[in-house]
Amino acid sequence: MKYMMLINLGPKARDWQNLTEDERNALQSGFQALNQTPGVTPGIGLAPPETATTVRVQDGKTLTTDGPYVETKEALDGFFMFEADDLDAAIEVAAKVPAASLGGAIEIRPTQDWTQN
């Protein structure tokens, strides 16, 4: 099963400038180690929500809005894919995301193959 791991860094890890050098180094080395985990397809970080453009189509017209789709205190800061035998293995890897121990959260979602009927 493939899982999408959605990373919310949390306010502490997102405030990079106010982290100590040790905390920054721990985050960087933690993500590097995570990317070496078997089954992990490294992902990428995302720019802040205020940089988003939301697209909708109504009555055949494409409408765009500056900003995120939903106003929220929490934000999607990055993602990666993980292929595992079961959810327990995915939870184990999610717990290794360095931001999870700094007040962040990791949302795990199984993927769906939309090419299959």
Rosetta silent file (secondary structure, phi, psi, omega in degrees, C-alpha in Angstrom):
SEQUENCE: MKYMMLINLGPKARDWQNLTEDERNALQSGFQALNQTPGVTPGIGLAPPETATTVRVQDGKTLTTDGPYVETKEALDGFFMFEADDLDAAIEVAAKVPAASLGGAIEIRPTQDWTQN
SCORE:     score description
SCORE:     0.000 S_00000001
   1 L     0.000  137.567  174.917    0.000    0.000    0.000 S_00000001
   2 E   -97.756  138.016  179.842    1.236    3.492   -0.800 S_00000001
   3 E  -122.367  137.063  170.900    0.685    6.232    1.752 S_00000001
   4 E   -92.127  126.815  179.423    0.890    9.990    1.303 S_00000001
   5 E  -105.359  110.340 -177.389    2.476   11.545    4.366 S_00000001
   6 E   -96.740  122.643 -172.256    1.271   15.138    4.761 S_00000001
   7 E  -102.193  125.011  168.256    3.552   17.204    6.988 S_00000001
   8 E  -110.984  111.187 -175.935    2.408   20.033    9.236 S_00000001
   9 L   -64.226  -30.953 -174.364    5.577   21.430   10.769 S_00000001
  10 H    85.988  161.170 -173.521    3.757   23.195   13.587 S_00000001
  11 H   -62.193  -35.671 -177.470    4.455   26.726   14.761 S_00000001
  12 H   -68.189  -52.251 -177.796    7.806   25.989   16.427 S_00000001
  13 H   -69.129  -28.688  179.091    9.481   24.227   13.474 S_00000001
  14 H   -70.925  -24.781 -179.635    7.889   26.665   11.000 S_00000001
  15 L   -88.442   65.079 -173.163    9.551   29.580   12.852 S_00000001
  16 H   -51.309  -41.877 -175.492   12.976   28.684   11.460 S_00000001
  17 H   -63.636  -29.239 -177.420   14.633   31.968   12.492 S_00000001
  18 H   -96.470    3.227  173.962   13.857   31.413   16.176 S_00000001
  19 L   -78.524  150.109  174.352   15.073   27.830   16.333 S_00000001
  20 L   -72.177  163.685  177.611   18.446   27.201   17.875 S_00000001
  21 H   -60.455  -38.947  177.745   21.221   26.015   15.609 S_00000001
  22 H   -62.738  -41.568  178.924   20.976   22.583   17.239 S_00000001
  23 H   -65.440  -41.465  178.208   17.223   22.436   16.527 S_00000001
  24 H   -63.880  -44.166  179.173   17.757   23.455   12.883 S_00000001
  25 H   -63.309  -39.726  179.419   20.505   20.868   12.464 S_00000001
  26 H   -64.377  -41.226  177.811   18.313   18.201   14.081 S_00000001
  27 H   -62.932  -48.467 -178.299   15.452   18.982   11.690 S_00000001
  28 H   -63.091  -46.202 -178.888   17.699   18.886    8.640 S_00000001
  29 H   -68.905  -34.244  177.453   19.484   15.691    9.615 S_00000001
  30 H   -63.286  -43.834  177.965   16.186   14.086   10.625 S_00000001
  31 H   -67.913  -37.165  176.970   14.642   14.769    7.217 S_00000001
  32 H   -62.795  -43.380  178.901   17.809   13.540    5.464 S_00000001
  33 H   -64.893  -41.034  178.736   17.690   10.306    7.458 S_00000001
  34 H   -59.117  -41.331 -179.795   13.984    9.921    6.733 S_00000001
  35 H   -65.175  -17.606  178.323   14.677   10.192    2.990 S_00000001
  36 L   -90.902   -4.542 -178.511   17.053    7.208    3.303 S_00000001
  37 L   -68.960  128.871  176.915   14.344    5.004    4.846 S_00000001
  38 L   -55.030  134.024 -179.793   13.426    2.033    2.626 S_00000001
  39 L    93.672  -13.741 -179.972   10.034    2.618    1.010 S_00000001
  40 E   -87.602  127.656  168.830   10.218    6.412    1.317 S_00000001
  41 E  -101.032  110.816 -176.060   10.011    8.455   -1.858 S_00000001
  42 E   -54.569  141.100  177.612   11.386   11.841   -0.806 S_00000001
  43 E  -106.789 -156.143  179.969    8.965   14.697   -1.159 S_00000001
  44 E  -140.368  159.786  174.062    9.377   18.417   -1.063 S_00000001
  45 E   -81.302  161.829  179.599    8.457   21.302    1.154 S_00000001
  46 L  -116.462  149.326  174.243    5.776   23.756    0.175 S_00000001
  47 L   -66.202  163.131 -178.061    5.776   27.548    0.210 S_00000001
  48 L   -59.129  154.728 -176.678    3.522   29.182    2.837 S_00000001
  49 H   -55.564  -32.694 -178.205   -0.274   29.027    2.358 S_00000001
  50 H   -66.168  -11.552  177.356   -0.515   32.717    1.513 S_00000001
  51 H   -89.126   -3.386 -176.028    1.387   31.997   -1.721 S_00000001
  52 L   -71.203  155.307  168.032   -1.341   29.604   -2.917 S_00000001
  53 E  -124.160  126.872 -179.995   -3.705   30.155   -5.820 S_00000001
  54 E  -101.474  132.133 -177.698   -7.040   28.343   -5.609 S_00000001
  55 E  -114.344  133.111  174.015   -8.744   27.296   -8.864 S_00000001
  56 E  -132.690  155.755  173.413  -12.440   26.560   -9.319 S_00000001
  57 E  -122.807  120.649  178.789  -14.513   26.027  -12.439 S_00000001
  58 E  -129.927  128.069 -179.837  -18.070   27.366  -12.402 S_00000001
  59 L    52.566   39.165  177.427  -20.358   27.395  -15.428 S_00000001
  60 L    78.145    0.397  179.836  -17.406   26.518  -17.642 S_00000001
  61 E  -105.238  136.283  176.913  -15.333   29.506  -16.439 S_00000001
  62 E   -84.084  124.045  179.476  -12.046   29.131  -14.605 S_00000001
  63 E  -115.408  135.708  177.665  -11.979   31.252  -11.466 S_00000001
  64 E  -121.716  146.119  177.687   -8.839   31.890   -9.443 S_00000001
  65 E  -131.977  134.420  174.697   -8.462   33.248   -5.932 S_00000001
  66 E   -71.857  135.983  176.880   -5.240   34.302   -4.253 S_00000001
  67 L   104.946  173.871 -176.716   -4.580   32.337   -1.110 S_00000001
  68 L   -72.590  161.029  178.965   -5.427   28.912    0.268 S_00000001
  69 L   -65.480  -39.667 -176.449   -8.719   27.124   -0.219 S_00000001
  70 L  -125.379  135.334  172.600   -9.382   26.960    3.522 S_00000001
  71 L   -78.329  127.592 -177.830   -8.396   29.386    6.263 S_00000001
  72 L  -155.004  153.909  175.680   -6.681   27.414    8.978 S_00000001
  73 L   -78.082  -27.107  178.611   -4.113   27.797   11.730 S_00000001
  74 L   -98.099  150.890 -177.257   -2.446   24.610   10.563 S_00000001
  75 L  -138.646  153.068  173.074   -0.928   24.309    7.119 S_00000001
  76 L   -79.868  115.572 -176.120    0.413   21.661    4.807 S_00000001
  77 L  -102.227  -15.524 -179.691    4.155   22.342    4.779 S_00000001
  78 E   177.584 -179.766 -178.079    5.358   19.367    2.760 S_00000001
  79 E  -160.801  162.281  169.249    4.774   15.766    1.846 S_00000001
  80 E  -155.103  164.948  179.246    6.406   12.484    0.899 S_00000001
  81 E  -105.367  148.357  177.262    5.280    9.048   -0.212 S_00000001
  82 E  -140.880  128.185  176.876    5.840    5.822    1.690 S_00000001
  83 E  -103.229  123.738 -174.827    5.211    2.308    0.475 S_00000001
  84 L  -144.762  166.076  178.352    4.507   -0.131    3.298 S_00000001
  85 L   -73.552  -31.827 -175.648    2.776   -3.378    4.095 S_00000001
  86 L  -158.744  173.408 -178.836    0.316   -1.776    6.502 S_00000001
  87 H   -62.614  -35.409  179.699   -0.743    1.321    8.417 S_00000001
  88 H   -58.598  -40.733  178.057    1.341    0.350   11.457 S_00000001
  89 H   -66.142  -38.421  178.438    4.519    0.618    9.357 S_00000001
  90 H   -65.504  -39.963  177.852    3.372    4.003    8.041 S_00000001
  91 H   -62.805  -40.935  178.946    2.735    5.226   11.586 S_00000001
  92 H   -59.873  -43.276  179.052    6.220    4.124   12.600 S_00000001
  93 H   -70.166  -41.522  179.442    7.779    6.179    9.782 S_00000001
  94 H   -58.868  -35.402  179.489    5.512    9.189   10.444 S_00000001
  95 L   -67.516  -17.357  178.806    6.733    9.233   14.042 S_00000001
  96 L   -87.029   -8.679  177.646   10.284    9.709   12.705 S_00000001
  97 L   -65.763  121.164 -171.765    9.410   12.977   10.950 S_00000001
  98 H   -57.028  -33.950 -178.345   11.414   15.463   13.033 S_00000001
  99 H   -67.140  -23.033 -178.972    8.675   18.085   13.174 S_00000001
 100 H   -61.780  -29.552  179.897    6.324   15.605   14.861 S_00000001
 101 H   -90.676   -0.113  178.224    8.346   15.914   18.068 S_00000001
 102 H  -112.523   22.468  177.873    8.348   19.737   17.893 S_00000001
 103 L    98.105    0.647  177.856    4.572   20.188   17.973 S_00000001
 104 L   -84.830 -175.978 -179.650    3.869   19.357   14.330 S_00000001
 105 E  -146.162  149.816  177.905    1.639   16.623   12.976 S_00000001
 106 E  -120.097  122.223  175.916    1.787   14.087   10.163 S_00000001
 107 E   -97.002  128.734 -179.464   -1.402   13.075    8.384 S_00000001
 108 E  -105.624  126.996  176.108   -1.241    9.645    6.758 S_00000001
 109 E  -131.782  128.571  172.898   -3.511    8.903    3.821 S_00000001
 110 E   -65.383  145.121  177.430   -3.634    5.745    1.727 S_00000001
 111 L   -87.818  160.957  176.553   -3.470    6.505   -1.976 S_00000001
 112 L  -122.885  139.783  176.717   -6.053    5.389   -4.499 S_00000001
 113 L   -93.270  102.686 -177.229   -5.356    4.239   -8.028 S_00000001
 114 L   -78.414   -4.593  177.590   -7.943    6.073  -10.110 S_00000001
 115 L   -83.098  -14.164  179.795   -6.844    4.259  -13.258 S_00000001
 116 L   -95.634  139.389  177.759   -8.389    1.037  -11.941 S_00000001
 117 L   -86.101    0.000    0.000  -12.146    0.513  -12.105 S_00000001
